[in-house]
């Protein structure tokens, strides 16, 4: 997506364990999340049916995945990561 910066975080053994994005528009989440997109979509469906609905950045935690995203059409941001795959010594805050 034009105007979007996307970062992939890759472990020493070549596994992508996190992605982060920032910019205009929304990233291609099926592409970024790969095999975890279905888990994200299912979690999102559950979150949307909760009441009351809250207008704040989304924080979605599923069995394997954490996705945080927010912003508006000209300034979107987010990150997704696999908590169990974070390398030793890496903090969640390092994923930006």
C-alpha positions in Angstrom: 0.0 0.0 0.0 1.4 3.4 -1.0 2.1 5.5 2.1 2.4 2.5 4.3 5.5 1.3 6.2 5.5 -2.4 7.1 8.1 -4.1 9.2 8.6 -7.8 9.6 10.4 -9.3 12.6 12.2 -12.5 11.8 13.9 -14.9 14.2 17.4 -16.3 13.8 15.8 -19.5 12.3 13.9 -17.5 9.6 10.4 -17.5 11.2 8.4 -14.2 11.0 7.1 -13.8 14.6 5.8 -10.2 14.3 4.8 -7.5 11.9 4.1 -3.8 12.4 2.6 -1.2 10.1 2.0 2.6 10.1 0.7 4.9 7.4 -2.3 5.7 5.2 -5.0 3.2 4.6 -5.1 -0.4 5.9 -2.5 -3.1 5.1 -3.4 -6.4 3.5 -3.9 -8.4 6.7 -4.5 -11.7 5.0 -1.1 -11.3 3.4 0.6 -10.1 6.6 -1.0 -12.6 8.9 -0.8 -15.6 6.6 -1.9 -18.8 8.3 -3.0 -16.8 11.3 -5.6 -14.7 9.5 -8.5 -17.1 10.1 -7.7 -17.0 13.8 -7.7 -13.2 13.7 -10.9 -13.0 11.7 -12.7 -15.4 14.2 -11.5 -13.4 17.1 -12.6 -10.1 15.5 -16.1 -11.5 14.9 -16.3 -12.4 18.6 -15.0 -9.0 19.6 -17.5 -7.1 17.4 -20.4 -8.9 19.1 -19.4 -7.7 22.6 -21.4 -5.0 24.3 -20.9 -2.2 25.0 -19.0 -1.4 21.8 -16.0 0.7 22.6 -14.4 3.2 20.2 -10.7 2.8 21.0 -7.8 0.9 19.4 -8.4 -2.8 19.0 -6.5 -5.2 21.1 -7.3 -8.8 20.1 -5.7 -11.8 21.8 -6.4 -15.2 20.5 -4.8 -18.6 21.4 -1.6 -17.9 19.3 -1.8 -14.3 18.2 -2.0 -10.7 19.5 -3.1 -8.0 17.1 -3.3 -4.3 18.1 -4.5 -1.7 15.6 -6.0 1.7 15.5 -6.1 5.1 13.9 -8.1 6.6 11.1 -8.0 6.4 7.3 -5.0 8.8 6.9 -3.1 7.5 9.9 -3.4 3.7 10.6 -1.0 1.8 12.8 -0.8 -1.7 14.2 1.2 -4.7 15.1 0.7 -8.4 15.3 2.9 -10.9 17.0 3.1 -14.5 18.2 3.9 -14.2 22.0 5.2 -17.8 22.1 7.7 -17.0 19.3 9.2 -13.8 20.7 13.0 -14.3 21.0 14.5 -14.2 24.4 15.2 -10.7 25.6 12.8 -9.0 23.1 10.1 -7.0 24.7 6.7 -6.5 23.1 7.4 -2.7 23.1 10.3 -3.4 20.6 7.7 -4.3 17.9 7.0 -0.9 16.3 
